[in-house]
């Protein structure tokens, strides 16, 4: 499945403008043959927007979800996007997958919040593995800091995730995560990992870009620079199956030795 990564911070504070950016990117992704477009963490509203996070937060099935579904349907491409999710009085840092037919397939709430900013504005989610079937692949969702915990990615590997999509807001000076950690996560867990970042300065944060789709061989299939960019690469089920057959990591695990880790 050809996967498009939209490296952009959109227009922080404006849902309407971000939907326009998403629509334009969906058109370009579909024209390039993509079956999936992934946008960064908190793409719908912007990340460093302070108390506007709570003001702009919406339910998973709210008006903006309907707008994204319309974009997905009209352009014929599935979409993963980050947004602040409101559930009653609680606000989560979430990512949602909507199919090319406009169906809400999966909604994930970030389980590991990074720093005081996120802890002040969000409640952590409690469901570690969220997946959906899409175009012959099992697609899983994590958000940014989540992927830096090896337990999270291994849980997805054991649950059969083929393509792990990670909307992110990776900031300076932690660019080594995109450069080094993501390919290693893909290799050690035998999956594709699509890590799609924000870019530029937003509030106190400087986002580093460097979005990447890494394969199960640890090789980057595509990598963005540090500007707004749409990059594409394929997640190939046949290559993944061959890689899993040849790489013994998961088969050679000895879970009985690991109990002390938890």
N, C-alpha and C positions, 0 to 999 in steps of 0.2 A: 504494500500500500504506500503510494507516494504521500509523504507527510510534509506539510509546509509549516515553517516556524516564523511567526510574525514577531520580529524583534522591534519593539516600539513601546514607548511610554504613553502613546496616544495623546490625549488632551486632558490632563489631570483636572478633576472637578466637573467634567461635562460628560454625562452619559451619552447625550445625543451626539456629540462630536466623536466619541469613541466608537459608537455604533457605526458611524459613517466610515471611520478608519477600518473597522472590522469588515464592513461590507466591501470596500474597495479591495482589501487584501483577499477576501474570499473569492472575488471575481478573478483576481490574478492567479490564485492558487488553483482554482478549478480549471482555468485556461491552460495551466501547466500540467494538468492531469492528476492533481492531488485528490485523495479521498478524505483527507483530514487536514484541518488548519488548527494550529495551536497558538494561542495568545498568552501573554505573560500573566503573572500574579497580579490580582487587583486591576486587571486591564479595564474593566468596565467603568471604574470610577477614578482611577489613579490611586497610588499607594500612599504617598506622604501628604495626605489631605486633612489630617487631624480629626477634629470633631465632625467633619463632613462625612466621615466613614459611617457613623451611626445615622446621620441624616439621609444618606443616599442608599443605605442598605435595603435590600429587597428580599422577599421570599424566593426560594428556588424556582417556584412556578409563577413569579411575578411578571410585570409588564416587560421588563428587559429580557427575561428568558423568552417571552413570546417574540420579541423583536429579533433576538438572535436566531430563534427557530425559523423565522421568516427569511432571514439572511441565508441561513443554511439551505433551506428549501429552494429558494430562488436561484442560488448559485450551484446547487447540487454538490455540496461538500459538507462533511461533518465538522463540527467546531468544538474545541475545548477553550474555555475562557475563565479567567479569574475574576472574582467579584466579592463584595461583602454581602454575606447572606444574613438576613434577619429571620429569626424564628421566635416569635413573641418579643420578649424584651432582650433576648440574647442575640449577639452578633458574632458570626464566624467568618474566618478568612477561608473562602471556598473556591472550588473549581468545578465546573459543570461541563459534561459532554452531551452535545445534542447531535442527533444523526442528520444525515442529508435529507431525510424525510421530515425533519422537524420534531422528532421524538426525543424527549429527555431520557437519556440512557443511564447516566450516572452523575451523582453529586457527592463531592468529597469535601470534608471540613479539615483544615490543617490541624494536625495533632501536636506538632512541636512548634511553639511560637518563639520567634527570635527577638530577643532584646526587650527593653522596657516599652518601646513604642507599640509593638504588637501586643504585649501583655496588658497594656493599658486600654486597648481598643477591641480586643477579641477574646472570646472564650475558646479554648482548645477543643477540637473534635475528639471523639472517642473510638471511631471505627478506623482500624489500621489499613485494611485492604478494601478498596472499592474498585470494581471492575465492570466491564461490559464487553460484549462481543461486537466487533465492527469489521466488516469486510474480510472475514476469515481470520482475524487476529483477536486475542484477548487483550484489551486495552485497560491498563490500570492508571490510577491518578495518585500523585503526591504533589506537595507544594513546597518549593524552595528548601528551607532548612530541613524538612522531613527527609530528603534524600541523603543528607549528610550522616544520618544514623543508619549503619549497615543493617540493623535489625529490620527496619522498614522495608528496605529493598529485598532482603532475603525472604521476608514474609510474602512479598509479591511473587518472587521466584517460586516459592513452594506452593503458591496458590495458582500457578500457571500463567502469570502475566507474560505476554509476548512483547508488548510495546508499553513502556512506562512513560507517561507524559507528565512532565514536571513544569508547570508554570512557575516562574521564579522572579524575584526582585533582588538579584545578586549584586552586591555593592562592593566598592573598593574598601579594603584591600584583599578581598577574598576571592579574587579571580582564579586562583588555583583550583577552586571547585570545578569551574567550567572546563578549565584547561586539562586537569589531571584526574580529579576524582570521578567525574561522570564516565569517562571511558573505562575506568577500573570497575565501577559499579556494573556497567553493562557486561564486562568480561566475567567478573566473578559470579554473576547471577544468571548469565546466559540469556540475555534479553536485549532488545533495543531500548535505549533511553533517549527521549526527546526532552531537552532542557532548554526552555525558551524564556529569555530574559528581557527585562526592561533596559533602557539605555538613556544616558544623559543625566543631568542633575535635576533633582526633585527634592525641594526642601533641604534638609541636612544630608541627604544621601546622594552619592554618585554611583549610578548603576553602570556596570562594566560591559554589558552586551555579551559577546562571545557565545551566543546561543549555539547549541550543538546537538546533532543526532548521532549517537554512538552505537555501533553494532556489537553483537555478542563476541566478536573477535577483538574488541577494545579499540577499534579503528573508527575515527570520526568520519561519517559519511558526508557530512556538510558541517561547516562552521562559519558563523557570522563574524564580522569585525566589531567595531565599536560605534557604528552609526545605525540609524533606522534601516532595516533591511528585511526582505522576505527571502528565506533560503529553503531549499527543498532537497529531500533525499528519500530513498525507498527503504521501507521495512519489509524484507523479503522472507516469507514463511519457509521457503525451501532452504535458504541459507541458514536460517535459524535452526531448523530441524537438523541439518548436517552438523552445525556447530555444537549443538547439544549432544549429538551422538559421539562427537570426537573429544569433547571436553568433559572430564569426569568430576568436576567440582561438586555438583549437587549429588551425584551418585555416591561419591566417596565421603560424604559427611558422616560424622559419628555423633548423633544428637545426644547420646547418653553421656558424653563428656562435657556437654555445654550447659548442664543444668545450673551450675554456679553463676552463670552470666545473668540469670534473672532471679 
